[in-house]
Amino acid sequence: MATRMELRIAKLQKLFPCIDGIKDGKEFNGTETNSIHLGNAAEGGTIGGLPAADYWQEFSDKQFHPKLEDALYKMGYFVEWHDAGTVIAYPFR
C-alpha cells in the first residue's frame, strides 16, 4: 500500500513529466516535514515549454510556473526556494 507521500509524488510526476527527480524532501531539512523536493524544476524542468521555476525571473514575472503552484496549492502545499537551484514544496500548517 502506497503512503500519502508516495501518492502525492506519483501525482506530481504524472502531472509534470518534464520535471525529473520529484521525491520526498526530508533530506533538505533532516526532519519529517512532509516536504517534497521538486527535482530539476529549478534547473531544466519545464511545463509547456516554459521553466517550471525561474529564480532570476528571466522568462516570466513569476518565480514558479502557475500550473505548478496551483497543483501544489490544491494538494495543501506551497512552493519555496531552498537555494537558487533547489525548489521544495512544504505543507500549509
N, C-alpha and C positions, 0 to 999 in steps of 0.2 A: 504494500500500500504506500503510495507516494505521500510525502509530507506536504503541508501547506506551502512551505518554501519551494519545494521541488515543483509543485503545480504552478506557482507564480512564475518561476524561472522558465518553465516549459511554455507558458502562455506568452511571455515576453519574447522568447526565441521564435515562436511561431508568428507573432505579430511583426517582429523586426528581424527577418532573416539576414539582413545585411549588417547586423551588429554581431560580431563574433565574441565569444567568451563570456556571455552573461552567466553569472554564478553567485553563490552566497558571498556576501561581503564581509563576513566576520573577520577575515584576515587583515582588514584595514583598521580595525579598532580593537581586536583581541577579545571582544565580548560578544555574547549573544544579543544582538540588537535587531535581528531580522532584517538587516540591511542587504541590499542587492548591488553587487558590483556590475556595472553595465559594460563590461568587456571593452571592446575597442570603440565605443561610442565617441570618445574624445579624440581618437587617433585613427580615423579611416572609416568608421561606421557611418552608414548613410541611411536615409529614409527618403524614398522617392527621388534619389539623386542629389539630395542636399545633406550636409553634415548633420549627424544626429546631435552632436554637441559642438559648439564653436566658442571656445574660451575667449578668443580675441574679437569675436563678433565680426569676422571678416566677410561672412556670407549673408548675415541677417542681423536685425537689430535685437535678436534674442540669442541667449547662450544655449538654449536647448530647443530642439525641434518641437513644435506644438503637439504633434501626434504622440511623441514620446512622453511629454509632460502630462497630456490628457490621459493616456493609458495608465500611467503610474498613479495619477490622482484617483482614478476610478478603482484602483487596487488598494488605495489607502496610503500611498507613498508620495513623497516629494523628492525632487532630484537636486543634488548639490555637488559642487566640485570638491574632491579630496585634494587635488593639485591640478595643474594645467593639463595633465594627461590622463586623469582618472576621475570618472564620474560614479557616484554612489547614490542609490535611492534609499531613503530612510522612511520608516513608517511614521505617520502622524501620531502624536501622543495625546 
